[in-house]
């Protein structure tokens, strides 16, 4: 922190116009950076929620596919069993 303050003191004494411009622009850059970080955080949480929902849908489809396959297998096996009995 001391280096920062010393730099501004030297800047104001050597090139005071540039120091004033820097003093005016740095807070704007900080505000824009904070806004960007907040927006990115919101988008990240929305993206995470969408991915979670998509994962749930995929799990449901997989369970449905497995159920259909097991039902088909059951029907095939019972059909063959009936033919073996008669």
N, C-alpha and C positions, 0 to 999 in steps of 0.2 A: 504494500500500500504506500509505503514511503517513496518507493521508486516512481509510482504513478503520480503522486503529488509533486515530487521534484521535477518530473518530466513536464507537467503542466506549468510549473513556475518558470522553468527554463524556456518552455514554448511561448509563454506569454511575454517574457522579456525579450526573446530573440525575434520571433515572428508572431506578433500578437494577432494579426489578421487571420492567419491559419489556425491559431489556437481557438479563436472565436468561432470559426466555421466548424472546427472539430467539436467544440463544446455544444454547438447547435445540432449537429448531425448524429452524434453518438446516441443520445436518448431516442431519437427516431428509429435508429437501427435496432436498439434494444426492444422498443415497443413492437416493431415488426417481427423480430425474432420470437418474442413471447407469444404474439398472436399466431405465428406459424406453429409453434410448439403445441399450443392449445388445440388448434385445428387438427394437427396430425394425431394428437392423442384421441380426439373424438372419432376421427376416421378409423383409427386402429381398433378402437373398441367396437365400432359398428361392423368392421370387417371380421373381427373375432366372433361376434354374435352370428353373423351370416355363415361363417364357416362351421360353427357349431350346429346350426340348424341344418345345413347341407349334410353334415356327418350323420345326424339323426335320420334324415331321409334315406341316405344310403344304407344305413343299418336296417331300416324297415324294409327296403326293397330286397336286401340280401336275405332277411328272414323269410320274406314272402316267397322268394325264389327257392330257398331250401325247402320250405313247406310244400311247394308245388312239386318239386323233384321227389321228395319222400312219398307224396301221395301217388305220383305216377309209378314209382318203384313198387309201392304197395299193391297198386292195381295190377301191374304186370306179374308180380309174384303170386298174387291170389288167383289170377287167371290161369297161370301155369299149374298151380296146385290143383285147381278144379279139373283140369285136363288130365292130370296124373291120377286123380282119384277115380275118374270114370274111365 
